[in-house]
């Protein structure tokens, strides 16, 4: 009886006194790392070229759609411009003096507008 009491009251074993972080953990078996097939540089360049070609074709198609829409509505556009008093001027139609006078007039209008808005 005394041996049993002495054994039960003796110092606890080392595993019971170790902190939890010191206990050994069984390593988890992980699956093998998946392999990615190698990409051929020529195939990659070909795909990039095809994507670029698709983008260019789609962009050109959008430009064509806008141009056709403008052409369908050209009469309406001309009518709106005429009603607003906007005339289409050819770039070379104004002389140097006329352009200078227009720039001077625009500058004066700007100055007058700034002065008025400051009041």
Backbone bond lengths (Angstrom), bond angles and torsions (degrees), N, CA, C in turn:
res aa  C-N    CA-C-N  psi(-1)  N-CA   C-N-CA  omega(-1)  CA-C   N-CA-C  phi
1 X - - - 1.430 - - 1.497 113.59 -
2 X 1.410 115.32 -40.54 1.456 116.46 -177.52 1.517 111.70 -68.35
3 X 1.318 116.75 -30.44 1.462 120.91 179.30 1.526 110.76 -66.63
4 X 1.341 115.84 -37.89 1.469 119.19 179.04 1.509 111.00 -67.45
5 X 1.363 117.98 -40.49 1.461 122.56 179.55 1.516 108.90 -66.73
6 X 1.287 118.04 -41.78 1.457 121.62 -179.60 1.518 109.90 -66.65
7 X 1.319 118.17 -37.69 1.462 121.19 -179.79 1.520 110.60 -70.48
8 X 1.323 118.77 -38.35 1.464 120.67 -178.90 1.509 111.57 -74.98
9 X 1.344 118.90 -28.41 1.449 120.46 -179.50 1.520 112.22 -93.96
10 X 1.300 117.36 2.26 1.459 119.93 -179.91 1.535 110.46 -71.85
11 X 1.286 116.89 173.73 1.474 123.69 -178.22 1.528 108.81 -61.71
12 X 1.329 116.78 134.93 1.473 119.37 -179.43 1.516 110.73 -62.31
13 X 1.294 115.12 159.57 1.463 120.12 -178.90 1.520 110.44 -67.65
14 X 1.332 117.31 164.97 1.471 122.82 -175.44 1.525 111.55 -66.09
15 X 1.322 118.13 -35.24 1.458 119.77 -177.92 1.513 111.79 -69.46
16 X 1.276 118.46 -30.07 1.458 121.05 -179.34 1.517 110.92 -75.60
17 X 1.323 119.21 -27.12 1.459 121.76 -177.99 1.519 113.28 -91.98
18 X 1.317 118.54 -10.73 1.457 120.45 -179.27 1.534 109.91 -74.34
19 X 1.339 115.60 143.62 1.470 117.79 175.51 1.528 109.93 -65.47
20 X 1.297 115.11 160.42 1.466 120.56 -175.57 1.538 111.86 -61.94
21 X 1.325 116.99 -35.43 1.466 120.27 -177.82 1.526 112.02 -69.43
22 X 1.314 117.51 -16.22 1.458 120.76 -179.66 1.518 112.69 -91.05
23 X 1.316 116.58 -7.25 1.455 118.28 -179.87 1.512 109.34 -74.98
24 X 1.305 115.57 147.19 1.458 120.41 -178.57 1.519 109.53 -78.44
25 X 1.323 114.07 135.30 1.458 119.95 178.50 1.513 107.69 -111.34
26 X 1.295 114.81 136.61 1.455 119.36 178.76 1.530 108.71 -70.40
27 X 1.326 117.13 130.06 1.471 120.55 -178.14 1.516 110.34 -68.40
28 X 1.344 113.76 139.98 1.450 119.92 179.88 1.515 109.00 -80.42
29 X 1.289 116.34 135.52 1.460 120.03 178.17 1.523 107.94 -83.10
30 X 1.305 115.81 121.85 1.469 121.15 -176.91 1.529 110.52 -98.83
31 X 1.336 115.74 150.97 1.465 118.15 177.22 1.526 110.13 -69.93
32 X 1.302 117.87 159.74 1.473 119.42 179.91 1.534 110.90 -65.91
33 X 1.315 115.71 149.52 1.464 121.60 179.44 1.519 109.45 -68.05
34 X 1.340 116.71 130.40 1.470 117.96 179.93 1.524 110.89 -67.35
35 X 1.295 115.78 147.49 1.458 122.11 -179.69 1.526 109.23 -99.83
36 X 1.331 117.08 134.66 1.445 122.38 176.59 1.519 108.00 -97.73
37 X 1.328 116.80 128.50 1.468 117.46 -179.66 1.533 110.54 -64.68
38 X 1.307 116.00 143.88 1.459 120.58 179.79 1.518 109.63 -68.62
39 X 1.343 115.35 141.31 1.455 120.76 179.97 1.515 108.41 -99.59
40 X 1.296 115.21 130.85 1.460 121.10 178.77 1.524 108.52 -73.87
41 X 1.326 117.87 132.69 1.465 121.54 -178.87 1.527 111.21 -61.13
42 X 1.319 117.03 -37.77 1.464 119.74 179.72 1.527 110.62 -64.37
43 X 1.313 116.80 -41.85 1.467 120.52 179.35 1.528 110.09 -65.99
44 X 1.337 116.86 -39.47 1.461 121.04 179.44 1.535 110.42 -64.59
45 X 1.330 117.33 -42.67 1.463 121.30 178.16 1.525 110.90 -65.31
46 X 1.317 116.28 -37.21 1.457 120.31 179.27 1.531 110.94 -65.38
47 X 1.321 116.55 -41.94 1.468 120.63 178.59 1.527 109.82 -64.23
48 X 1.334 117.50 -42.92 1.467 120.99 179.30 1.528 110.13 -62.45
49 X 1.319 117.67 -40.18 1.466 121.19 178.85 1.521 110.90 -65.70
50 X 1.331 117.17 -40.47 1.462 120.63 178.96 1.531 111.47 -65.70
51 X 1.328 116.96 -39.63 1.468 120.56 178.42 1.525 109.98 -64.67
52 X 1.328 116.91 -41.63 1.459 120.92 177.82 1.532 110.58 -62.41
53 X 1.314 116.72 -44.67 1.462 120.94 178.94 1.531 111.03 -60.78
54 X 1.325 117.16 -41.81 1.464 120.48 177.79 1.519 111.46 -62.21
55 X 1.337 116.61 -43.20 1.471 119.95 179.27 1.525 110.75 -62.59
56 X 1.326 116.89 -42.67 1.458 120.49 179.78 1.524 111.47 -63.49
57 X 1.323 116.49 -43.13 1.471 120.21 -179.55 1.526 111.21 -65.88
58 X 1.333 116.54 -41.39 1.470 119.44 178.44 1.519 111.08 -64.94
59 X 1.329 117.00 -40.19 1.466 120.79 178.40 1.522 111.42 -64.12
60 X 1.322 115.69 -42.33 1.465 119.83 179.23 1.527 110.80 -66.40
61 X 1.328 117.41 -37.25 1.466 120.87 177.74 1.529 110.18 -63.73
62 X 1.347 116.86 -40.27 1.468 120.19 177.92 1.528 110.25 -64.83
63 X 1.332 117.97 -39.70 1.472 121.19 176.95 1.516 110.60 -62.10
64 X 1.324 116.70 -43.67 1.464 120.31 179.45 1.517 111.41 -63.18
65 X 1.333 117.43 -40.66 1.465 120.60 177.69 1.523 111.30 -61.02
66 X 1.339 116.26 -43.60 1.467 119.45 179.50 1.526 110.79 -65.26
67 X 1.309 116.98 -42.00 1.456 120.24 -179.70 1.529 110.50 -63.74
68 X 1.335 117.63 -43.92 1.462 120.67 179.00 1.523 110.87 -64.15
69 X 1.320 117.79 -38.49 1.464 121.27 176.77 1.515 111.34 -63.46
70 X 1.322 116.62 -39.85 1.470 120.73 178.30 1.525 109.90 -65.88
71 X 1.311 116.39 -42.66 1.465 120.31 -179.65 1.534 111.34 -64.90
72 X 1.339 116.66 -36.08 1.460 119.87 178.74 1.528 110.95 -66.24
73 X 1.334 116.88 -31.11 1.466 121.48 -174.95 1.529 112.99 -106.48
74 X 1.323 117.86 16.22 1.468 120.92 -174.82 1.521 111.93 -61.07
75 X 1.323 117.57 -36.41 1.469 120.25 179.12 1.525 110.69 -65.15
76 X 1.318 116.79 -42.04 1.457 120.68 178.32 1.530 110.48 -64.78
77 X 1.316 116.61 -40.85 1.470 120.69 178.69 1.524 110.28 -62.16
78 X 1.327 116.57 -44.06 1.475 120.16 179.14 1.520 110.66 -63.19
79 X 1.320 116.77 -40.85 1.465 120.87 -179.92 1.531 110.60 -63.94
80 X 1.319 117.02 -43.13 1.470 120.58 178.40 1.523 111.50 -63.97
81 X 1.316 116.39 -42.02 1.466 119.39 179.03 1.517 111.15 -64.81
82 X 1.323 116.22 -38.89 1.463 120.11 179.79 1.524 110.69 -67.36
83 X 1.343 117.42 -39.71 1.459 120.12 -178.97 1.532 111.70 -69.38
84 X 1.324 117.69 -26.89 1.457 120.99 178.04 1.524 112.05 -90.34
85 X 1.285 117.77 -3.42 1.455 121.24 178.96 1.513 113.40 78.72
86 X 1.288 116.32 18.55 1.468 120.04 178.33 1.519 107.97 -88.87
87 X 1.288 114.88 121.07 1.453 119.52 178.63 1.519 108.72 -107.84
88 X 1.287 114.83 142.40 1.448 118.10 176.09 1.520 108.26 -79.63
89 X 1.324 113.06 121.76 1.453 118.43 -179.99 1.515 108.49 -107.30
90 X 1.296 114.61 139.02 1.451 118.79 175.47 1.524 108.24 -77.85
91 X 1.310 118.39 144.91 1.460 120.61 -175.94 1.529 113.71 -58.73
92 X 1.296 118.67 -35.20 1.460 121.02 -177.99 1.520 113.37 -93.72
93 X 1.318 119.05 6.35 1.457 122.00 -175.07 1.528 112.02 -73.45
94 X 1.321 119.18 -31.98 1.456 121.74 -178.62 1.523 110.45 -87.33
95 X 1.291 114.01 141.32 1.465 117.97 174.99 1.516 108.33 -80.01
96 X 1.310 115.30 171.78 1.460 120.38 -179.12 1.526 110.74 -62.54
97 X 1.324 117.22 -42.25 1.465 121.32 -179.79 1.532 111.27 -65.66
98 X 1.342 117.23 -39.73 1.459 120.28 179.56 1.530 110.89 -64.69
99 X 1.349 116.45 -41.84 1.470 119.95 177.56 1.526 110.60 -63.45
100 X 1.319 116.80 -41.96 1.466 121.19 179.30 1.528 110.16 -62.02
101 X 1.343 117.06 -40.84 1.466 121.09 179.56 1.534 110.24 -65.58
102 X 1.338 117.56 -40.14 1.467 120.90 178.72 1.530 110.53 -64.70
103 X 1.325 117.60 -41.45 1.460 121.16 179.19 1.523 109.75 -64.77
104 X 1.316 116.81 -42.07 1.473 121.56 179.35 1.532 110.25 -62.71
105 X 1.322 116.52 -44.06 1.466 121.33 179.47 1.534 110.45 -64.07
106 X 1.321 117.29 -41.14 1.458 121.16 179.14 1.523 111.00 -64.82
107 X 1.337 116.61 -38.37 1.462 120.67 178.51 1.526 110.44 -65.22
108 X 1.340 116.15 -42.94 1.466 119.76 178.13 1.534 110.76 -62.99
109 X 1.311 117.83 -41.09 1.467 121.38 178.24 1.529 110.50 -62.51
110 X 1.311 116.37 -39.55 1.458 120.53 179.03 1.520 111.13 -64.26
111 X 1.326 115.97 -45.45 1.465 120.66 179.56 1.527 110.22 -62.47
112 X 1.338 116.28 -43.54 1.467 119.94 179.39 1.536 110.28 -63.87
113 X 1.323 117.36 -39.72 1.463 120.57 178.92 1.509 112.35 -66.15
114 X 1.324 117.07 -40.78 1.469 120.52 178.24 1.512 111.22 -65.23
115 X 1.326 116.19 -41.00 1.464 120.21 179.50 1.510 110.49 -64.41
116 X 1.325 116.76 -44.00 1.459 121.19 -179.14 1.530 110.72 -64.94
117 X 1.317 117.30 -40.15 1.460 120.27 -178.04 1.526 111.26 -71.61
118 X 1.330 117.88 -23.12 1.465 121.26 179.22 1.519 111.41 -76.07
119 X 1.341 118.41 -18.79 1.464 121.23 -179.13 1.482 113.66 -73.37
